[in-house]
Amino acid sequence: MEAQNLEAYVPDSNLARSLNLGVRCRGKACAAVHRRMRRKLQSEDGRLAYGRRKAVVEPVFGVLKQQRGLCQFRTRDRIVHTDS
C-alpha cells in the first residue's frame, strides 16, 4: 500500500481488537510498517475513518448472514464460517 501511495487504514489483529472493544492493545508492533499504521489508526482522523467502516461495510455482512441465510462464504481462496 505504501509503495502504491494508497491511503489505507488496516489494523493488525491486536489493534483491531483494541479499536473494536475499547481495550488496551496487548501486543507490541515490531515492524516499522505496523508501528506507522498503529499511529495512523490511533490518530483522530484514523479513528473516524475506521469507525465509518462499521456503518458502511459491516451491515452488508449482517444482511448476508440474517436475510440471505449465508453461514459461510469464500474470501481469498478460503471458506469463512460465520457464527450465528
C-alpha positions as semicolon CSV with decimal commas, in nm:
position;residue;x (nm);y (nm);z (nm)
1;M;0,000;0,000;0,000
2;E;0,282;0,238;0,081
3;A;0,461;0,159;-0,245
4;Q;0,144;0,249;-0,439
5;N;0,070;0,558;-0,224
6;L;-0,267;0,419;-0,114
7;E;-0,435;0,585;0,183
8;A;-0,546;0,280;0,382
9;Y;-0,647;0,211;0,739
10;V;-0,577;-0,157;0,805
11;P;-0,519;-0,264;1,166
12;D;-0,332;-0,574;1,269
13;S;-0,537;-0,825;1,467
14;N;-0,429;-0,694;1,809
15;L;-0,509;-0,334;1,721
16;A;-0,842;-0,430;1,561
17;R;-0,948;-0,594;1,887
18;S;-0,840;-0,285;2,076
19;L;-1,031;-0,050;1,846
20;N;-1,348;-0,261;1,840
21;L;-1,370;-0,345;2,210
22;G;-1,210;-0,037;2,359
23;V;-0,945;-0,237;2,542
24;R;-0,572;-0,177;2,554
25;C;-0,369;-0,325;2,268
26;R;-0,180;-0,627;2,406
27;G;0,098;-0,693;2,157
28;K;0,378;-0,463;2,050
29;A;0,428;-0,392;1,683
30;C;0,778;-0,499;1,583
31;A;0,783;-0,394;1,218
32;A;0,812;-0,025;1,134
33;V;0,517;-0,056;0,895
34;H;0,295;-0,186;1,176
35;R;0,405;0,093;1,410
36;R;0,322;0,358;1,148
37;M;-0,020;0,204;1,083
38;R;-0,096;0,190;1,456
39;R;-0,006;0,559;1,497
40;K;-0,221;0,643;1,195
41;L;-0,521;0,448;1,327
42;Q;-0,490;0,588;1,678
43;S;-0,498;0,947;1,548
44;E;-0,828;1,136;1,544
45;D;-0,863;1,101;1,164
46;G;-0,775;0,732;1,182
47;R;-1,038;0,663;1,447
48;L;-1,305;0,840;1,240
49;A;-1,211;0,653;0,920
50;Y;-1,205;0,316;1,097
51;G;-1,533;0,395;1,270
52;R;-1,707;0,463;0,939
53;R;-1,634;0,102;0,843
54;K;-1,898;-0,011;1,091
55;A;-2,164;0,192;0,912
56;V;-2,055;0,110;0,557
57;V;-1,913;-0,242;0,546
58;E;-2,037;-0,436;0,847
59;P;-2,413;-0,407;0,770
60;V;-2,351;-0,591;0,443
61;F;-2,223;-0,894;0,633
62;G;-2,524;-0,875;0,864
63;V;-2,762;-0,882;0,568
64;L;-2,581;-1,179;0,416
65;K;-2,599;-1,372;0,742
66;Q;-2,950;-1,282;0,857
67;Q;-3,164;-1,222;0,550
68;R;-2,986;-1,442;0,297
69;G;-2,904;-1,726;0,535
70;L;-2,541;-1,746;0,432
71;C;-2,335;-1,908;0,704
72;Q;-2,016;-1,939;0,502
73;F;-1,861;-1,758;0,211
74;R;-1,534;-1,764;0,022
75;T;-1,270;-1,496;0,064
76;R;-0,924;-1,518;-0,090
77;D;-0,945;-1,890;-0,157
78;R;-1,058;-1,971;0,199
79;I;-1,400;-2,061;0,324
80;V;-1,504;-1,845;0,616
81;H;-1,760;-1,987;0,855
82;T;-1,961;-1,727;1,041
83;D;-2,113;-1,775;1,383
84;S;-2,485;-1,722;1,419
